[in-house]
Structures are given as structure tokens and as C-alpha cells.
Amino acid sequence: MLNGSKGTLYRGRWGMWSWVAHRITGIAIFFFLLVHILDTAVVRISPEAYNGVLSLYKNPIMGLGETALVAAIVYHAFNGIRIILIDFWGKATNSHVEHIQAKNKDGNVEISQKATYMHIKILWVVLFLWAITVAGFAARHLPIVFSHMGGH
């Protein structure tokens, strides 16, 4: 059975969403680094101004933001390793090429519903490792963040 999606392997499928998430996390990490460089540069203006900027970061919302940042970095790193494996591991690439396209009765190329199982397995490994790593970080970090609420 052929899928109605034409012209792209990733439209609406797991590959597209992993690609989108990789780009979003990359952009988020870039903006974090930009803000980090700018707020660190404030120390050259005055140490008091720098301490004032740091005090803005000591709240639960920023603690949740730190957790989201770690989640983005971990996903981006593990998914980057997945991409490297797919690009350089012949077995995964060859199985991918065999299953990506088929022709319908009009001769148009359509994407086969047969997914590349090696790619899906690697993606599930990435998501599993990501979940374990982020859960471990959150279990350690969030109690520290929320212990400062309410004057404790």
C-alpha cells in the first residue's frame, strides 16, 4: 500500500519530526549561548550589574528553563549521534534506500509505508536515552530549584 505523500520522505513521519526537533533544539541552544555570552559580558560593565543579572535568574521559572535547556541539549546531542550513525553506517543507509520509494500506477514516485526499521530503532534508542538522562537531571535539579520557594 502506498502513502499519498509525494515528493518527500519525511512529510508527517517520524523522520520529519526528529528533523524538526533537531533544528528547534539547535536554534534554542544557539539563543541560550548568545544570551549567556551577553549576560557574562555585563561583568565588564560592573560586578554589581553582573550580580544583579544573576539574581534575576534565581527563581523557579528559570530553574524550569534550565531543565528545558538540558533536555534540548541532550536531545540535540543524542539525535546528532543518531544522524552520524545513519550517515556513516552502511547497513542503516542501505536499508533506508531500499524502502523509501515506489511507483504508483501513474508512474509517480510515492513513499512506501514500509518504514526503515533500523532508523526507527535508532530513533527509539535516542528517545529512551534522552528520557532517562533528562529524568535523572530533573530528579536532581528540580528539588533544589523548588526548595528555595516560600522562604525555605
LOVOBA-619730 format. One record per residue: residue number from 1; residue in one letter; z, x, y of N, C-alpha, C in turn. Coordinates in steps of 0.05 Angstrom, whole numbers, plus 5000, padded with zeros to 4 digits. Last residue first. Example, Ala and Ser with C-alpha at 12.3 -4.5 7.8 and 13.67 -1.06 7.14 Angstrom:
// LOVOBA-619730
rec num: 2 residu: s n_z: 5142 n_x: 5257 n_y: 4955 ca_z: 5143 ca_x: 5273 ca_y: 4979 c_z: 5157 c_x: 5258 c_y: 5001
rec num: 1 residu: a n_z: 5156 n_x: 5264 n_y: 4886 ca_z: 5156 ca_x: 5246 ca_y: 4910 c_z: 5156 c_x: 5264 c_y: 4934
END
This chain:
// LOVOBA-619730
rec num: 152 residu: h n_z: 6047 n_x: 5241 n_y: 5576 ca_z: 6059 ca_x: 5254 ca_y: 5553 c_z: 6058 c_x: 5283 c_y: 5555
rec num: 151 residu: g n_z: 6023 n_x: 5210 n_y: 5616 ca_z: 6044 ca_x: 5228 ca_y: 5623 c_z: 6058 c_x: 5241 c_y: 5600
rec num: 150 residu: g n_z: 5978 n_x: 5182 n_y: 5598 ca_z: 6004 ca_x: 5168 ca_y: 5601 c_z: 6028 c_x: 5186 c_y: 5606
rec num: 149 residu: m n_z: 5946 n_x: 5234 n_y: 5561 ca_z: 5945 ca_x: 5208 ca_y: 5575 c_z: 5974 c_x: 5197 c_y: 5577
rec num: 148 residu: h n_z: 5946 n_x: 5278 n_y: 5530 ca_z: 5953 ca_x: 5282 ca_y: 5558 c_z: 5952 c_x: 5256 c_y: 5574
rec num: 147 residu: s n_z: 5927 n_x: 5264 n_y: 5482 ca_z: 5956 ca_x: 5269 ca_y: 5483 c_z: 5965 c_x: 5273 c_y: 5512
rec num: 146 residu: f n_z: 5873 n_x: 5261 n_y: 5483 ca_z: 5888 ca_x: 5236 ca_y: 5489 c_z: 5918 c_x: 5241 c_y: 5489
rec num: 145 residu: v n_z: 5858 n_x: 5314 n_y: 5471 ca_z: 5849 ca_x: 5301 ca_y: 5495 c_z: 5867 c_x: 5278 c_y: 5502
rec num: 144 residu: i n_z: 5882 n_x: 5322 n_y: 5421 ca_z: 5890 ca_x: 5339 ca_y: 5443 c_z: 5882 c_x: 5326 c_y: 5469
rec num: 143 residu: p n_z: 5855 n_x: 5284 n_y: 5390 ca_z: 5884 ca_x: 5281 ca_y: 5394 c_z: 5894 c_x: 5299 c_y: 5417
rec num: 142 residu: l n_z: 5801 n_x: 5307 n_y: 5395 ca_z: 5808 ca_x: 5282 ca_y: 5408 c_z: 5838 c_x: 5277 c_y: 5410
rec num: 141 residu: h n_z: 5798 n_x: 5355 n_y: 5363 ca_z: 5796 ca_x: 5355 ca_y: 5392 c_z: 5807 c_x: 5330 c_y: 5406
rec num: 140 residu: r n_z: 5803 n_x: 5345 n_y: 5308 ca_z: 5819 ca_x: 5366 ca_y: 5321 c_z: 5821 c_x: 5362 c_y: 5351
rec num: 139 residu: a n_z: 5767 n_x: 5305 n_y: 5299 ca_z: 5794 ca_x: 5302 ca_y: 5289 c_z: 5813 c_x: 5322 c_y: 5301
rec num: 138 residu: a n_z: 5720 n_x: 5328 n_y: 5321 ca_z: 5733 ca_x: 5305 ca_y: 5334 c_z: 5761 c_x: 5301 c_y: 5325
rec num: 137 residu: f n_z: 5709 n_x: 5368 n_y: 5283 ca_z: 5715 ca_x: 5375 ca_y: 5311 c_z: 5730 c_x: 5352 c_y: 5324
rec num: 136 residu: g n_z: 5701 n_x: 5336 n_y: 5237 ca_z: 5721 ca_x: 5357 ca_y: 5237 c_z: 5729 c_x: 5365 c_y: 5265
rec num: 135 residu: a n_z: 5658 n_x: 5305 n_y: 5254 ca_z: 5683 ca_x: 5292 ca_y: 5247 c_z: 5706 c_x: 5312 c_y: 5247
rec num: 134 residu: v n_z: 5619 n_x: 5345 n_y: 5260 ca_z: 5628 ca_x: 5331 ca_y: 5284 c_z: 5655 c_x: 5316 c_y: 5278
rec num: 133 residu: t n_z: 5614 n_x: 5362 n_y: 5206 ca_z: 5621 ca_x: 5381 ca_y: 5227 c_z: 5632 c_x: 5366 c_y: 5252
rec num: 132 residu: i n_z: 5598 n_x: 5314 n_y: 5180 ca_z: 5622 ca_x: 5329 ca_y: 5171 c_z: 5632 c_x: 5347 c_y: 5194
rec num: 131 residu: a n_z: 5550 n_x: 5302 n_y: 5208 ca_z: 5573 ca_x: 5283 ca_y: 5207 c_z: 5599 c_x: 5297 c_y: 5200
rec num: 130 residu: w n_z: 5518 n_x: 5348 n_y: 5196 ca_z: 5525 ca_x: 5341 ca_y: 5223 c_z: 5550 c_x: 5323 c_y: 5224
rec num: 129 residu: l n_z: 5514 n_x: 5344 n_y: 5140 ca_z: 5528 ca_x: 5367 ca_y: 5152 c_z: 5536 c_x: 5362 c_y: 5181
rec num: 128 residu: f n_z: 5484 n_x: 5295 n_y: 5140 ca_z: 5510 ca_x: 5297 ca_y: 5126 c_z: 5526 c_x: 5321 c_y: 5138
rec num: 127 residu: l n_z: 5438 n_x: 5309 n_y: 5168 ca_z: 5455 ca_x: 5287 ca_y: 5178 c_z: 5483 c_x: 5288 c_y: 5165
rec num: 126 residu: v n_z: 5418 n_x: 5349 n_y: 5134 ca_z: 5424 ca_x: 5355 ca_y: 5162 c_z: 5443 c_x: 5334 c_y: 5173
rec num: 125 residu: v n_z: 5409 n_x: 5319 n_y: 5087 ca_z: 5428 ca_x: 5341 ca_y: 5087 c_z: 5437 c_x: 5348 c_y: 5115
rec num: 124 residu: w n_z: 5370 n_x: 5284 n_y: 5106 ca_z: 5396 ca_x: 5273 ca_y: 5098 c_z: 5417 c_x: 5295 c_y: 5096
rec num: 123 residu: l n_z: 5329 n_x: 5322 n_y: 5114 ca_z: 5340 ca_x: 5307 ca_y: 5137 c_z: 5367 c_x: 5295 c_y: 5130
rec num: 122 residu: i n_z: 5319 n_x: 5337 n_y: 5062 ca_z: 5329 ca_x: 5357 ca_y: 5081 c_z: 5341 c_x: 5343 c_y: 5105
rec num: 121 residu: k n_z: 5300 n_x: 5289 n_y: 5042 ca_z: 5324 ca_x: 5301 ca_y: 5030 c_z: 5336 c_x: 5321 c_y: 5050
rec num: 120 residu: i n_z: 5254 n_x: 5282 n_y: 5073 ca_z: 5276 ca_x: 5263 ca_y: 5075 c_z: 5302 c_x: 5274 c_y: 5064
rec num: 119 residu: h n_z: 5224 n_x: 5325 n_y: 5054 ca_z: 5232 ca_x: 5323 ca_y: 5083 c_z: 5255 c_x: 5304 c_y: 5086
rec num: 118 residu: m n_z: 5218 n_x: 5312 n_y: 5000 ca_z: 5231 ca_x: 5337 ca_y: 5007 c_z: 5241 c_x: 5335 c_y: 5036
rec num: 117 residu: y n_z: 5188 n_x: 5264 n_y: 5003 ca_z: 5216 ca_x: 5263 ca_y: 4994 c_z: 5231 c_x: 5289 c_y: 5001
rec num: 116 residu: t n_z: 5150 n_x: 5236 n_y: 5048 ca_z: 5153 ca_x: 5262 ca_y: 5035 c_z: 5183 c_x: 5265 c_y: 5028
rec num: 115 residu: a n_z: 5134 n_x: 5169 n_y: 5030 ca_z: 5145 ca_x: 5189 ca_y: 5048 c_z: 5148 c_x: 5215 c_y: 5033
rec num: 114 residu: k n_z: 5084 n_x: 5126 n_y: 5023 ca_z: 5098 ca_x: 5147 ca_y: 5007 c_z: 5108 c_x: 5168 c_y: 5027
rec num: 113 residu: q n_z: 5053 n_x: 5097 n_y: 5056 ca_z: 5082 ca_x: 5091 ca_y: 5056 c_z: 5098 c_x: 5110 c_y: 5039
rec num: 112 residu: s n_z: 5006 n_x: 5136 n_y: 5094 ca_z: 5015 ca_x: 5125 ca_y: 5068 c_z: 5045 c_x: 5118 c_y: 5070
rec num: 111 residu: i n_z: 4971 n_x: 5120 n_y: 5151 ca_z: 4993 ca_x: 5135 ca_y: 5140 c_z: 5003 c_x: 5121 c_y: 5115
rec num: 110 residu: e n_z: 4900 n_x: 5121 n_y: 5153 ca_z: 4926 ca_x: 5108 ca_y: 5158 c_z: 4947 c_x: 5124 c_y: 5143
rec num: 109 residu: v n_z: 4836 n_x: 5128 n_y: 5177 ca_z: 4858 ca_x: 5142 ca_y: 5166 c_z: 4884 c_x: 5127 c_y: 5173
rec num: 108 residu: n n_z: 4783 n_x: 5083 n_y: 5160 ca_z: 4803 ca_x: 5093 ca_y: 5180 c_z: 4826 c_x: 5106 c_y: 5166
rec num: 107 residu: g n_z: 4750 n_x: 5059 n_y: 5124 ca_z: 4747 ca_x: 5088 ca_y: 5128 c_z: 4766 c_x: 5100 c_y: 5149
rec num: 106 residu: d n_z: 4760 n_x: 5008 n_y: 5111 ca_z: 4742 ca_x: 5012 ca_y: 5133 c_z: 4737 c_x: 5042 c_y: 5139
rec num: 105 residu: k n_z: 4799 n_x: 5011 n_y: 5071 ca_z: 4771 ca_x: 5003 ca_y: 5063 c_z: 4751 c_x: 5007 c_y: 5086
rec num: 104 residu: n n_z: 4835 n_x: 5072 n_y: 5089 ca_z: 4833 ca_x: 5044 ca_y: 5082 c_z: 4804 c_x: 5037 c_y: 5076
rec num: 103 residu: k n_z: 4857 n_x: 5134 n_y: 5065 ca_z: 4837 ca_x: 5119 ca_y: 5080 c_z: 4837 c_x: 5090 c_y: 5070
rec num: 102 residu: a n_z: 4918 n_x: 5169 n_y: 5079 ca_z: 4900 ca_x: 5156 ca_y: 5060 c_z: 4880 c_x: 5140 c_y: 5076
rec num: 101 residu: q n_z: 4966 n_x: 5221 n_y: 5090 ca_z: 4945 ca_x: 5203 ca_y: 5098 c_z: 4929 c_x: 5192 c_y: 5075
rec num: 100 residu: i n_z: 5010 n_x: 5251 n_y: 5071 ca_z: 5010 ca_x: 5240 ca_y: 5098 c_z: 4988 c_x: 5220 c_y: 5104
rec num: 99 residu: h n_z: 5017 n_x: 5277 n_y: 5022 ca_z: 5025 ca_x: 5249 ca_y: 5025 c_z: 5021 c_x: 5236 c_y: 5052
rec num: 98 residu: e n_z: 5004 n_x: 5331 n_y: 5024 ca_z: 4993 ca_x: 5314 ca_y: 5003 c_z: 4997 c_x: 5284 c_y: 5008
rec num: 97 residu: v n_z: 5036 n_x: 5353 n_y: 5064 ca_z: 5007 ca_x: 5350 ca_y: 5069 c_z: 4995 c_x: 5331 c_y: 5048
rec num: 96 residu: h n_z: 5086 n_x: 5355 n_y: 5039 ca_z: 5082 ca_x: 5339 ca_y: 5063 c_z: 5052 c_x: 5333 c_y: 5067
rec num: 95 residu: s n_z: 5080 n_x: 5391 n_y: 5000 ca_z: 5084 ca_x: 5364 ca_y: 4991 c_z: 5080 c_x: 5345 c_y: 5015
rec num: 94 residu: n n_z: 5073 n_x: 5437 n_y: 5033 ca_z: 5051 ca_x: 5427 ca_y: 5015 c_z: 5055 c_x: 5399 c_y: 5007
rec num: 93 residu: t n_z: 5123 n_x: 5441 n_y: 5058 ca_z: 5099 ca_x: 5437 ca_y: 5074 c_z: 5076 c_x: 5426 c_y: 5056
rec num: 92 residu: a n_z: 5157 n_x: 5451 n_y: 5015 ca_z: 5162 ca_x: 5428 ca_y: 5032 c_z: 5136 c_x: 5421 c_y: 5047
rec num: 91 residu: k n_z: 5135 n_x: 5499 n_y: 4995 ca_z: 5138 ca_x: 5476 ca_y: 4978 c_z: 5141 c_x: 5450 c_y: 4994
rec num: 90 residu: g n_z: 5138 n_x: 5537 n_y: 5038 ca_z: 5113 ca_x: 5527 ca_y: 5028 c_z: 5115 c_x: 5501 c_y: 5012
rec num: 89 residu: w n_z: 5176 n_x: 5540 n_y: 5092 ca_z: 5179 ca_x: 5537 ca_y: 5063 c_z: 5155 c_x: 5523 c_y: 5052
rec num: 88 residu: f n_z: 5167 n_x: 5540 n_y: 5147 ca_z: 5164 ca_x: 5565 ca_y: 5132 c_z: 5167 c_x: 5563 c_y: 5102
rec num: 87 residu: d n_z: 5174 n_x: 5488 n_y: 5167 ca_z: 5152 ca_x: 5505 ca_y: 5176 c_z: 5146 c_x: 5529 c_y: 5158
rec num: 86 residu: i n_z: 5221 n_x: 5471 n_y: 5141 ca_z: 5195 ca_x: 5457 ca_y: 5136 c_z: 5172 c_x: 5474 c_y: 5144
rec num: 85 residu: l n_z: 5258 n_x: 5508 n_y: 5162 ca_z: 5253 ca_x: 5506 ca_y: 5133 c_z: 5226 c_x: 5492 c_y: 5127
rec num: 84 residu: i n_z: 5254 n_x: 5496 n_y: 5216 ca_z: 5246 ca_x: 5522 ca_y: 5207 c_z: 5241 c_x: 5522 c_y: 5177
rec num: 83 residu: i n_z: 5275 n_x: 5444 n_y: 5215 ca_z: 5247 ca_x: 5448 ca_y: 5224 c_z: 5237 c_x: 5475 c_y: 5214
rec num: 82 residu: r n_z: 5327 n_x: 5455 n_y: 5198 ca_z: 5310 ca_x: 5438 ca_y: 5182 c_z: 5281 c_x: 5443 c_y: 5189
rec num: 81 residu: i n_z: 5345 n_x: 5484 n_y: 5243 ca_z: 5343 ca_x: 5498 ca_y: 5217 c_z: 5325 c_x: 5482 c_y: 5198
rec num: 80 residu: g n_z: 5344 n_x: 5442 n_y: 5279 ca_z: 5327 ca_x: 5465 ca_y: 5283 c_z: 5324 c_x: 5481 c_y: 5258
rec num: 79 residu: n n_z: 5384 n_x: 5410 n_y: 5258 ca_z: 5356 ca_x: 5400 ca_y: 5257 c_z: 5337 c_x: 5423 c_y: 5262
rec num: 78 residu: f n_z: 5428 n_x: 5443 n_y: 5270 ca_z: 5421 ca_x: 5437 ca_y: 5242 c_z: 5393 c_x: 5426 c_y: 5239
rec num: 77 residu: a n_z: 5424 n_x: 5444 n_y: 5327 ca_z: 5424 ca_x: 5469 ca_y: 5311 c_z: 5415 c_x: 5463 c_y: 5282
rec num: 76 residu: h n_z: 5426 n_x: 5390 n_y: 5342 ca_z: 5404 ca_x: 5407 ca_y: 5350 c_z: 5401 c_x: 5432 c_y: 5333
rec num: 75 residu: y n_z: 5477 n_x: 5376 n_y: 5321 ca_z: 5452 ca_x: 5363 ca_y: 5311 c_z: 5428 c_x: 5381 c_y: 5317
rec num: 74 residu: v n_z: 5509 n_x: 5410 n_y: 5352 ca_z: 5509 ca_x: 5413 ca_y: 5323 c_z: 5484 c_x: 5400 c_y: 5311
rec num: 73 residu: i n_z: 5499 n_x: 5392 n_y: 5404 ca_z: 5494 ca_x: 5420 ca_y: 5397 c_z: 5491 c_x: 5423 c_y: 5366
rec num: 72 residu: a n_z: 5517 n_x: 5338 n_y: 5400 ca_z: 5489 ca_x: 5345 ca_y: 5407 c_z: 5482 c_x: 5373 c_y: 5399
rec num: 71 residu: a n_z: 5571 n_x: 5345 n_y: 5388 ca_z: 5554 ca_x: 5330 ca_y: 5370 c_z: 5524 c_x: 5337 c_y: 5375
rec num: 70 residu: v n_z: 5587 n_x: 5372 n_y: 5434 ca_z: 5589 ca_x: 5386 ca_y: 5408 c_z: 5571 c_x: 5372 c_y: 5388
rec num: 69 residu: l n_z: 5579 n_x: 5330 n_y: 5470 ca_z: 5565 ca_x: 5355 ca_y: 5473 c_z: 5564 c_x: 5370 c_y: 5447
rec num: 68 residu: a n_z: 5616 n_x: 5292 n_y: 5452 ca_z: 5587 ca_x: 5285 ca_y: 5451 c_z: 5570 c_x: 5311 c_y: 5454
rec num: 67 residu: t n_z: 5662 n_x: 5321 n_y: 5464 ca_z: 5657 ca_x: 5313 ca_y: 5436 c_z: 5627 c_x: 5307 c_y: 5433
rec num: 66 residu: e n_z: 5658 n_x: 5323 n_y: 5519 ca_z: 5658 ca_x: 5348 ca_y: 5504 c_z: 5651 c_x: 5343 c_y: 5474
rec num: 65 residu: g n_z: 5663 n_x: 5269 n_y: 5530 ca_z: 5638 ca_x: 5282 ca_y: 5536 c_z: 5636 c_x: 5309 c_y: 5521
rec num: 64 residu: l n_z: 5717 n_x: 5262 n_y: 5517 ca_z: 5696 ca_x: 5248 ca_y: 5501 c_z: 5669 c_x: 5261 c_y: 5506
rec num: 63 residu: g n_z: 5736 n_x: 5293 n_y: 5559 ca_z: 5742 ca_x: 5301 ca_y: 5532 c_z: 5723 c_x: 5287 c_y: 5512
rec num: 62 residu: m n_z: 5719 n_x: 5264 n_y: 5603 ca_z: 5707 ca_x: 5290 ca_y: 5598 c_z: 5713 c_x: 5300 c_y: 5570
rec num: 61 residu: i n_z: 5754 n_x: 5221 n_y: 5595 ca_z: 5725 ca_x: 5216 ca_y: 5595 c_z: 5710 c_x: 5243 c_y: 5590
rec num: 60 residu: p n_z: 5806 n_x: 5243 n_y: 5600 ca_z: 5796 ca_x: 5234 ca_y: 5574 c_z: 5766 c_x: 5229 c_y: 5573
rec num: 59 residu: n n_z: 5805 n_x: 5303 n_y: 5640 ca_z: 5810 ca_x: 5275 ca_y: 5636 c_z: 5798 c_x: 5266 c_y: 5610
rec num: 58 residu: k n_z: 5792 n_x: 5353 n_y: 5672 ca_z: 5815 ca_x: 5348 ca_y: 5654 c_z: 5822 c_x: 5319 c_y: 5653
rec num: 57 residu: y n_z: 5753 n_x: 5362 n_y: 5709 ca_z: 5745 ca_x: 5360 ca_y: 5680 c_z: 5768 c_x: 5353 c_y: 5662
rec num: 56 residu: l n_z: 5777 n_x: 5369 n_y: 5757 ca_z: 5761 ca_x: 5345 ca_y: 5753 c_z: 5754 c_x: 5340 c_y: 5724
rec num: 55 residu: s n_z: 5797 n_x: 5420 n_y: 5752 ca_z: 5816 ca_x: 5398 ca_y: 5750 c_z: 5802 c_x: 5371 c_y: 5747
rec num: 54 residu: l n_z: 5752 n_x: 5450 n_y: 5762 ca_z: 5763 ca_x: 5449 ca_y: 5735 c_z: 5782 c_x: 5426 c_y: 5731
rec num: 53 residu: v n_z: 5747 n_x: 5443 n_y: 5817 ca_z: 5726 ca_x: 5433 ca_y: 5799 c_z: 5737 c_x: 5430 c_y: 5771
rec num: 52 residu: g n_z: 5794 n_x: 5469 n_y: 5833 ca_z: 5790 ca_x: 5441 ca_y: 5839 c_z: 5769 c_x: 5428 c_y: 5822
rec num: 51 residu: n n_z: 5783 n_x: 5521 n_y: 5818 ca_z: 5805 ca_x: 5507 ca_y: 5805 c_z: 5803 c_x: 5477 c_y: 5810
rec num: 50 residu: y n_z: 5741 n_x: 5530 n_y: 5855 ca_z: 5736 ca_x: 5531 ca_y: 5826 c_z: 5758 c_x: 5516 c_y: 5811
rec num: 49 residu: a n_z: 5770 n_x: 5528 n_y: 5902 ca_z: 5748 ca_x: 5508 ca_y: 5898 c_z: 5742 c_x: 5507 c_y: 5868
rec num: 48 residu: e n_z: 5803 n_x: 5573 n_y: 5894 ca_z: 5815 ca_x: 5546 ca_y: 5897 c_z: 5794 c_x: 5524 c_y: 5892
rec num: 47 residu: p n_z: 5767 n_x: 5616 n_y: 5893 ca_z: 5781 ca_x: 5609 ca_y: 5869 c_z: 5794 c_x: 5581 c_y: 5870
rec num: 46 residu: s n_z: 5704 n_x: 5604 n_y: 5925 ca_z: 5733 ca_x: 5609 ca_y: 5927 c_z: 5746 c_x: 5601 c_y: 5901
rec num: 45 residu: i n_z: 5652 n_x: 5622 n_y: 5912 ca_z: 5658 ca_x: 5610 ca_y: 5938 c_z: 5688 c_x: 5614 c_y: 5944
rec num: 44 residu: r n_z: 5653 n_x: 5640 n_y: 5861 ca_z: 5645 ca_x: 5659 ca_y: 5882 c_z: 5651 c_x: 5648 c_y: 5910
rec num: 43 residu: v n_z: 5665 n_x: 5594 n_y: 5833 ca_z: 5686 ca_x: 5615 ca_y: 5835 c_z: 5679 c_x: 5636 c_y: 5856
rec num: 42 residu: v n_z: 5618 n_x: 5567 n_y: 5829 ca_z: 5636 ca_x: 5559 ca_y: 5850 c_z: 5658 c_x: 5579 c_y: 5854
rec num: 41 residu: a n_z: 5593 n_x: 5582 n_y: 5783 ca_z: 5586 ca_x: 5597 ca_y: 5807 c_z: 5604 c_x: 5590 c_y: 5830
rec num: 40 residu: t n_z: 5610 n_x: 5544 n_y: 5748 ca_z: 5622 ca_x: 5570 ca_y: 5745 c_z: 5616 c_x: 5587 c_y: 5770
rec num: 39 residu: d n_z: 5578 n_x: 5502 n_y: 5763 ca_z: 5607 ca_x: 5500 ca_y: 5768 c_z: 5621 c_x: 5526 c_y: 5764
rec num: 38 residu: l n_z: 5527 n_x: 5523 n_y: 5748 ca_z: 5533 ca_x: 5516 ca_y: 5776 c_z: 5563 c_x: 5514 c_y: 5781
rec num: 37 residu: i n_z: 5533 n_x: 5530 n_y: 5693 ca_z: 5527 ca_x: 5553 ca_y: 5709 c_z: 5534 c_x: 5547 c_y: 5739
rec num: 36 residu: h n_z: 5542 n_x: 5476 n_y: 5679 ca_z: 5562 ca_x: 5496 ca_y: 5672 c_z: 5558 c_x: 5521 c_y: 5690
rec num: 35 residu: v n_z: 5494 n_x: 5452 n_y: 5693 ca_z: 5519 ca_x: 5444 ca_y: 5707 c_z: 5540 c_x: 5465 c_y: 5703
rec num: 34 residu: l n_z: 5461 n_x: 5479 n_y: 5655 ca_z: 5456 ca_x: 5480 ca_y: 5684 c_z: 5481 c_x: 5474 c_y: 5700
rec num: 33 residu: l n_z: 5483 n_x: 5463 n_y: 5607 ca_z: 5483 ca_x: 5491 ca_y: 5614 c_z: 5478 c_x: 5495 c_y: 5644
rec num: 32 residu: f n_z: 5473 n_x: 5408 n_y: 5609 ca_z: 5500 ca_x: 5417 ca_y: 5608 c_z: 5502 c_x: 5446 c_y: 5617
rec num: 31 residu: f n_z: 5417 n_x: 5409 n_y: 5609 ca_z: 5431 ca_x: 5399 ca_y: 5633 c_z: 5460 c_x: 5407 c_y: 5633
rec num: 30 residu: f n_z: 5409 n_x: 5430 n_y: 5556 ca_z: 5398 ca_x: 5443 ca_y: 5580 c_z: 5413 c_x: 5435 c_y: 5605
rec num: 29 residu: i n_z: 5432 n_x: 5389 n_y: 5525 ca_z: 5444 ca_x: 5416 ca_y: 5525 c_z: 5434 c_x: 5432 c_y: 5549
rec num: 28 residu: a n_z: 5395 n_x: 5348 n_y: 5537 ca_z: 5424 ca_x: 5345 ca_y: 5544 c_z: 5438 c_x: 5372 c_y: 5545
rec num: 27 residu: i n_z: 5348 n_x: 5369 n_y: 5515 ca_z: 5350 ca_x: 5364 ca_y: 5544 c_z: 5379 c_x: 5361 c_y: 5553
rec num: 26 residu: g n_z: 5364 n_x: 5371 n_y: 5460 ca_z: 5355 ca_x: 5395 ca_y: 5475 c_z: 5357 c_x: 5392 c_y: 5505
rec num: 25 residu: t n_z: 5373 n_x: 5317 n_y: 5449 ca_z: 5395 ca_x: 5336 ca_y: 5449 c_z: 5389 c_x: 5362 c_y: 5463
rec num: 24 residu: i n_z: 5320 n_x: 5298 n_y: 5456 ca_z: 5341 ca_x: 5288 ca_y: 5473 c_z: 5365 c_x: 5307 c_y: 5473
rec num: 23 residu: r n_z: 5293 n_x: 5326 n_y: 5415 ca_z: 5285 ca_x: 5330 ca_y: 5443 c_z: 5308 c_x: 5321 c_y: 5462
rec num: 22 residu: h n_z: 5319 n_x: 5307 n_y: 5370 ca_z: 5319 ca_x: 5336 ca_y: 5375 c_z: 5312 c_x: 5341 c_y: 5404
rec num: 21 residu: a n_z: 5309 n_x: 5252 n_y: 5373 ca_z: 5336 ca_x: 5261 ca_y: 5376 c_z: 5337 c_x: 5291 c_y: 5382
rec num: 20 residu: v n_z: 5253 n_x: 5254 n_y: 5364 ca_z: 5263 ca_x: 5244 ca_y: 5389 c_z: 5292 c_x: 5254 c_y: 5394
rec num: 19 residu: w n_z: 5252 n_x: 5275 n_y: 5311 ca_z: 5239 ca_x: 5289 ca_y: 5333 c_z: 5250 c_x: 5280 c_y: 5360
rec num: 18 residu: s n_z: 5279 n_x: 5235 n_y: 5284 ca_z: 5291 ca_x: 5261 ca_y: 5284 c_z: 5279 c_x: 5278 c_y: 5306
rec num: 17 residu: w n_z: 5242 n_x: 5193 n_y: 5294 ca_z: 5269 ca_x: 5192 ca_y: 5305 c_z: 5283 c_x: 5218 c_y: 5304
rec num: 16 residu: m n_z: 5196 n_x: 5211 n_y: 5267 ca_z: 5195 ca_x: 5207 ca_y: 5296 c_z: 5223 c_x: 5207 c_y: 5308
rec num: 15 residu: g n_z: 5215 n_x: 5214 n_y: 5215 ca_z: 5205 ca_x: 5238 ca_y: 5228 c_z: 5205 c_x: 5235 c_y: 5258
rec num: 14 residu: w n_z: 5225 n_x: 5160 n_y: 5202 ca_z: 5247 ca_x: 5179 ca_y: 5203 c_z: 5239 c_x: 5204 c_y: 5218
rec num: 13 residu: r n_z: 5180 n_x: 5121 n_y: 5243 ca_z: 5191 ca_x: 5131 ca_y: 5218 c_z: 5212 c_x: 5151 c_y: 5223
rec num: 12 residu: g n_z: 5150 n_x: 5106 n_y: 5288 ca_z: 5170 ca_x: 5088 ca_y: 5277 c_z: 5183 c_x: 5097 c_y: 5252
rec num: 11 residu: r n_z: 5102 n_x: 5152 n_y: 5277 ca_z: 5107 ca_x: 5127 ca_y: 5292 c_z: 5126 c_x: 5109 c_y: 5277
rec num: 10 residu: y n_z: 5088 n_x: 5200 n_y: 5252 ca_z: 5116 ca_x: 5195 ca_y: 5259 c_z: 5122 c_x: 5168 c_y: 5271
rec num: 9 residu: l n_z: 5035 n_x: 5209 n_y: 5243 ca_z: 5053 ca_x: 5210 ca_y: 5220 c_z: 5080 c_x: 5198 c_y: 5227
rec num: 8 residu: t n_z: 4984 n_x: 5171 n_y: 5273 ca_z: 5006 ca_x: 5189 ca_y: 5275 c_z: 5024 c_x: 5187 c_y: 5251
rec num: 7 residu: g n_z: 4940 n_x: 5137 n_y: 5263 ca_z: 4937 ca_x: 5160 ca_y: 5280 c_z: 4961 c_x: 5178 c_y: 5283
rec num: 6 residu: k n_z: 4970 n_x: 5073 n_y: 5254 ca_z: 4946 ca_x: 5090 ca_y: 5253 c_z: 4950 c_x: 5114 c_y: 5271
rec num: 5 residu: s n_z: 5008 n_x: 5031 n_y: 5215 ca_z: 5008 ca_x: 5051 ca_y: 5236 c_z: 4984 c_x: 5069 c_y: 5233
rec num: 4 residu: g n_z: 5008 n_x: 4998 n_y: 5170 ca_z: 4990 ca_x: 4991 ca_y: 5192 c_z: 4989 c_x: 5011 c_y: 5214
rec num: 3 residu: n n_z: 5008 n_x: 5031 n_y: 5107 ca_z: 5022 ca_x: 5022 ca_y: 5131 c_z: 5002 c_x: 5017 c_y: 5153
rec num: 2 residu: l n_z: 4984 n_x: 5011 n_y: 5044 ca_z: 4982 ca_x: 5027 ca_y: 5068 c_z: 4996 c_x: 5014 c_y: 5091
rec num: 1 residu: m n_z: 5000 n_x: 5017 n_y: 4976 ca_z: 5000 ca_x: 5000 ca_y: 5000 c_z: 5000 c_x: 5018 c_y: 5025
END
